[in-house]
Amino acid sequence: MLRRFRARAAVLIPAAVLCCAPLLRAQQPHIDEISVDTRATFHQQTIDGVYDTHFQGDYFNVHFKGHLSDNITFRIRQRMNKKIDEQNPFNATDFLWINWQATPRWSFTFGKQGILVGGYEFDSPPIEVYYYSAFLSHLYQYYAFGASAHYSYAPGQEIIFQFSPSPVSSGLQDAYSYNLYWSGRPHKYWKTLWSFNIVEDEYHRKMNYIALGNKFPLGALVVDLDLMNRASFKQERFFSDWTVIMKAIWTVGKWNLCTKFGYEQNDAANVDEFGRSYDTALPAGHNYLYGGCGVEYFPLGNDNLRLHAVFFRDNHDHINNYDIGMTWRFNIYKR
């Protein structure tokens, strides 16, 4: 009997191993993609008629994407030209997260990720943005270590709850952000990135953000409209600290014609008993009107190489900015 068992085992065990081999291989960690993108600019500006110019490198990013298992993915984006703070050794790391696809509808992300404040300007990769709104340009951080739970109720659409450090704090203190986020598509010609955020600052005061990002893909014309209201729970008037941004891109062959305008204001009365602005990113008593236009050209017919020329200015610093530059990207490895 023992000989018969050994004989059967000699056949069944190798057969079982062969049957399971594809599954075992699928579970092995692997890299799916390694890529690089970079942008450089010939920057020119005038202030009160005084002209200044210089070349500058804007971004140099390295991306890693891959799997730890069939349902656990990871992503890394490292900025090679960003200073690493001694107190924050991950300052130059935008993404360093893993995502666990627990069920077809539920997934969970842990690690350094984008802080989920609604709006398409905030959501865009920095290498795609030529100039930011005053509010976003004064945030302390856009990426932070945190955790988020994703519920996908339809393909490409989800509701996310995220717990992360606050975007208006250094990230090295107990100031947090509680973010409820909706990435949706109510209509064929309407996409949304909406959020409701409770945000703490370095003084442990809490503010509410309501950010409504709307994208309207209208064929060759794509229009973004971002609306945002910010309010302390102690300020007198609710709609007194807000942002409106409109961006449009019209694609004609290998060309993009672009424009972007915004207006932001924060009432001078929105201060606490010590005279400190409730909104630390857009101080009380300020208003900004800004805008510009530009052109992009894709000589290869794809986004591997892009040339751009952009002009923009605002009513606060009164600087006329002229940028001429190039963005290029390539894959080092793709599975």
KAUR-V349002 format. One record per residue. N is the residue number from 0. D_CENTER is the distance of its C-alpha to the mean C-alpha in Angstrom with 1 decimal. Layout:
((N;D_CENTER) (N;D_CENTER))
This chain:
((0;65.8) (1;63.8) (2;64.2) (3;63.1) (4;60.0) (5;59.1) (6;59.7) (7;57.4) (8;54.8) (9;55.1) (10;54.1) (11;51.6) (12;49.4) (13;48.7) (14;48.1) (15;45.6) (16;43.8) (17;43.6) (18;42.3) (19;39.6) (20;38.6) (21;36.0) (22;34.4) (23;34.6) (24;33.0) (25;30.1) (26;29.5) (27;29.3) (28;26.0) (29;24.9) (30;22.3) (31;21.1) (32;19.4) (33;19.1) (34;17.7) (35;17.2) (36;15.6) (37;16.6) (38;17.0) (39;20.1) (40;21.5) (41;24.9) (42;24.1) (43;26.8) (44;27.3) (45;30.2) (46;30.9) (47;34.2) (48;35.4) (49;34.7) (50;33.0) (51;30.8) (52;29.2) (53;27.7) (54;25.8) (55;22.5) (56;20.1) (57;16.5) (58;14.6) (59;16.1) (60;13.9) (61;15.6) (62;14.2) (63;16.2) (64;16.3) (65;19.3) (66;21.4) (67;23.4) (68;25.3) (69;25.4) (70;23.1) (71;21.1) (72;18.3) (73;16.2) (74;13.4) (75;13.3) (76;11.5) (77;13.7) (78;13.9) (79;17.6) (80;18.1) (81;16.6) (82;19.2) (83;19.6) (84;20.8) (85;24.0) (86;23.1) (87;19.6) (88;20.0) (89;16.5) (90;15.1) (91;14.4) (92;12.7) (93;9.0) (94;9.7) (95;13.3) (96;13.7) (97;16.3) (98;16.4) (99;19.9) (100;20.8) (101;23.7) (102;25.0) (103;24.2) (104;22.5) (105;21.3) (106;18.8) (107;17.6) (108;14.9) (109;15.9) (110;14.6) (111;11.7) (112;8.4) (113;5.3) (114;7.6) (115;8.1) (116;9.0) (117;9.8) (118;9.6) (119;8.6) (120;8.2) (121;5.6) (122;3.7) (123;5.1) (124;5.3) (125;7.4) (126;10.4) (127;10.4) (128;10.7) (129;14.3) (130;14.5) (131;12.7) (132;14.3) (133;16.5) (134;14.9) (135;11.4) (136;13.2) (137;15.3) (138;13.0) (139;14.1) (140;10.9) (141;7.2) (142;7.8) (143;11.2) (144;13.8) (145;14.3) (146;15.5) (147;14.6) (148;17.0) (149;16.3) (150;19.1) (151;19.1) (152;21.8) (153;21.7) (154;20.4) (155;16.7) (156;16.7) (157;16.1) (158;16.3) (159;14.6) (160;15.9) (161;14.1) (162;15.9) (163;14.3) (164;15.2) (165;14.9) (166;12.3) (167;15.6) (168;17.5) (169;17.9) (170;17.1) (171;20.6) (172;22.3) (173;22.7) (174;20.3) (175;18.0) (176;15.7) (177;16.8) (178;14.3) (179;15.5) (180;13.1) (181;14.4) (182;13.0) (183;16.3) (184;18.5) (185;21.6) (186;23.1) (187;23.2) (188;22.1) (189;19.6) (190;16.2) (191;14.5) (192;11.4) (193;13.6) (194;13.6) (195;16.4) (196;15.8) (197;18.5) (198;17.5) (199;20.0) (200;20.5) (201;22.7) (202;25.8) (203;25.0) (204;24.9) (205;22.8) (206;21.0) (207;19.8) (208;16.7) (209;17.1) (210;14.2) (211;15.0) (212;12.8) (213;15.2) (214;15.3) (215;18.9) (216;19.5) (217;23.1) (218;24.1) (219;23.8) (220;22.2) (221;18.7) (222;18.2) (223;15.2) (224;16.4) (225;14.4) (226;16.8) (227;16.4) (228;19.2) (229;19.4) (230;22.7) (231;24.5) (232;26.9) (233;29.7) (234;29.2) (235;31.8) (236;30.0) (237;26.9) (238;25.8) (239;26.1) (240;22.6) (241;20.3) (242;18.0) (243;18.4) (244;16.4) (245;17.7) (246;16.6) (247;18.8) (248;19.0) (249;22.4) (250;23.0) (251;26.6) (252;27.4) (253;25.6) (254;24.5) (255;21.7) (256;22.8) (257;20.0) (258;20.2) (259;18.1) (260;19.7) (261;19.0) (262;21.1) (263;20.6) (264;23.3) (265;24.3) (266;28.0) (267;30.1) (268;31.5) (269;28.3) (270;29.4) (271;30.9) (272;34.5) (273;33.8) (274;32.4) (275;28.8) (276;26.1) (277;24.5) (278;21.2) (279;20.5) (280;17.6) (281;19.7) (282;23.3) (283;26.0) (284;28.2) (285;25.7) (286;24.7) (287;22.7) (288;23.3) (289;21.4) (290;21.0) (291;21.6) (292;22.0) (293;21.9) (294;22.8) (295;21.2) (296;23.6) (297;23.1) (298;26.5) (299;26.1) (300;25.1) (301;21.7) (302;18.5) (303;20.1) (304;21.3) (305;20.3) (306;22.2) (307;21.2) (308;23.1) (309;21.6) (310;23.2) (311;21.9) (312;23.4) (313;23.5) (314;26.4) (315;25.8) (316;25.9) (317;27.7) (318;26.4) (319;26.6) (320;24.0) (321;24.6) (322;22.5) (323;23.7) (324;21.8) (325;21.0) (326;18.1) (327;19.2) (328;18.2) (329;20.4) (330;20.8) (331;22.9) (332;23.5) (333;22.9) (334;24.8))
